[in-house]
Amino acid sequence: MNKILIADDNIQITKILSEFAKKENYEPVIAYNGEEAVELFKQNKFAIILLDVMMPKKDGFEVCREIRRISNVPIIMITARGEDFERIMGLDIGADDYIVKPFSGSEVMARIRAVLRRIDCSDKNNEQNQIVYDNLTVCLDNAIVTVENQRIILTKKELEILWTLLDNRGKIFSRDNLLSDLWGYDYFGDNRTVDSHIKRLRAKLDKVPHPNWQIKTVWGMGYKFEGMAE
């Protein structure tokens, strides 16, 4: 089970985040101050770190700097402040994302999934972030999609949906998963937006035959990329 370091001096917040982390199959490890966070980091291997900015002994920025000297582990900064300069500082010193209190536990988990997916894409694929599956090729960096060597022109969101489903073949994404991960947490549309984009994406892909794969609707659950070319 992957470990997640939750560093925050608010006991109630650590309890809530721990429960949500367990539901996502993480083993939570708790630090209540910055010095403890650094020591726990040195003693354990973490999949990701949730790091509060305002902590005793060492603040989150100092902890982030220390960790970044020796590791590229994903870090999400958490703070009660919303000033732009703090967000910029956190990202500049190496944080992968930034979330402002108050937040919901499900929102934090969605942020974790998004950060890990981006990093996983970079690690698994070549320098162009390219995936080849059967007669489908998706290159994320230059936004080129081909089926049977024929170019398919997609919008940015259609490309992001295809990449997300393809890179997680067999995994079912609910409409809410796709909304939060790809549209962002401040989006106030409804999940029919996802249906509309999926419909247009399928119509474009279906212009060229692809009998060994499909974007499948799993009724009552969401969508997945289903392939028979493994």
N, C-alpha and C positions, 0 to 999 in steps of 0.2 A: 504494500500500500504506500503510495506516495505521501510524503510529509509536506505540510504547509505550515510556515511560521507566521503566527498572528501576533504582532507586536503592538500593544495598546495598553495604556494604564487604566482604561475603563473596563472593569470586570464584567459589567453587563454586556458590553459590546463584544468582548472576547467570547463570552458564553454563546451569544447569538451566532457569531461567525463560526464558532466551532461546530455548532449543530448543523449549520448549512454545509460546512466543509465535509462533515461525516456523511451527509446524504450524497455528496459527490464523490464518495470513496477516498477522501483524503484523511490522513492522520494529523490532526491539529496539534501543534506545539506552541505553547503560550509564553510570551515574554511581556513583563509589565513595565520595563524600562529599557532605555537604549543600550546600556551596558550588558544587560541580560540577553538582549536580542543578538548582539555581536557574539557573545560567548556561545549561545545556542547554535548560531549559524556555523561557528567553527567546529562544533561537535557533531553536527548532523548534515545530511544531504537533503536539501529541500527542492521540491518541484517549483515552488513559487513563494513569495513573501508578501504579506500584507503589512504595511509599515505606517503606523501613525506618526504624524509630524511632531505633535506636542507631547513629548514623553520626558519623564525625569531622567537625570544623570546625563543622557545624551539624546538630543532630539533626532527625529527621523532623517533629517538631511545629513547629519553627521554619520549616522548609521549607514545610510545609503552610500555615502562616499567611501566609508571603510570597506563595505562589502564589494563595491565596484573595483577597488584596487586589486581584488583577488578572484572575483567571480562575475560571470554574466547571468547569474540566476535571475529570472523574471521578478521584478519588484513593482507592486502597486502601492502608491502613496495614498494615505488616508488623512484627511484633515477636517477640522470644523470651520476653517477659514476658506473663503472663496476668492481671494484676491488673485488677479492674473499673475502678478510677479511671483507668487508662491508656486503656482502651477508651472510656470516657466522654469523656475529654479529647480523644482523637482525633476522635470524632464531633462533639463540641461545637465544635471549631475548623474543621470543614468537611469531614472525610473522609467518603466515601460508604460505606465498609465497613472492616472490621478483621479481620485474620487472624493467628493465633498460630502461631509455629514450634513443633514441626516440622509441615510440611504437604507435600502432594503437588503436583506441578506441575499435574495435572489438576484438583485442587481449586481452585487459584488461577485457572485458566482458566474454570472454572464460575462462580466469583465474578465474574470480569470480564464474562462473558456476562450474568449476572443484573443487575449494576449498569448496564451499557449498555442492556439491555432496558428497565429501569425509566425511565432517562433518555430513551430513544427514545420510549417511550410518552407521556411528558409533553410532549415536543417536537412529536410528530406529531399529537396529538389535541387537542381543545379543552379548555377548563378542567375539563370534567366527565370527561375521559379516556374519551371515547366513540368506539366504532367502529360504523359502519353498513355492513353488507354484504348486498346483496340484501334479503331480508325479515327479516334478523337484526340486532338492535341490542343492543350490550353496553355498558353504562355502568359503569365500574369503581368510581367513587367512591361511588355510591349502591347498588351491587350489584343493578342492575336489568337483566334480560335479557328481551327480547321476540322472538318469532317471529311474523311477520304480525300485529303489534300485540297479541299475546296474551302475557301475563306468564308467564315460566318461572321457577319458584323453584329456585334452585341453592344448594348448600352453598358455603362459602368456597373449598374446594379445587376443586370442580367449576367455579366461576367462574374461578379462577386458571388452570386447565387450558385452558378455552375461550378466555380472553383470550390466553394464550401462543400457542396454535395459530393463532388468528384473526389476531393481530398479526404473525405470521410465516408468512403463507399460503404453502403450497407447500413449506415447510421441514420435513424429517422430524426428529422428536424421538424419540430412543430412550427406553426406560423409565428408564434410568439418568439421562439428561439431565433428565427431568421430576422424578425423585426428588430429585436434588441441587439443582435450581433452585427447586422449589416446596415440598419438605418440609424441606430444610435438610441441612447436612452432618453433623449429629449423629444423623440418623434411621437406625435400625438395622433397619427393615422390609425386605421383599424387594420386587422390582419387580412382583409380582402385585398389590400395592396400587394401582399405576397402572392396571392392567387393570380392576380392580373399579370404580375411579372413572370411567374412560372408559365402561364398560358402563352405569353409572347415568346419566351425563351424556347419552349417546346416547338412552337410553330416555325421558328428560325432553324432549329436543329433538324427538324423533320424534313427539311427541303432536300436533305441527302440521307439515303438509307443507312441505318445503323442497327441492324438486327441483334447485335450482341450486348446492347446496353440501352437503358432508358431512365428518364426521371419519372419515378413512380409515385403516384398518390397512394398513401396508406390511410385509408378512410378512418376518420375520427382521430388521427394522430398527426399526420403531416406529410412530408415528402422525403424521399431518399433517392440516391443514385444506385440503381440496381444493374449489375453487370454480370455477364455470363462468359467473360473472356479471361477469368483469373487462371 
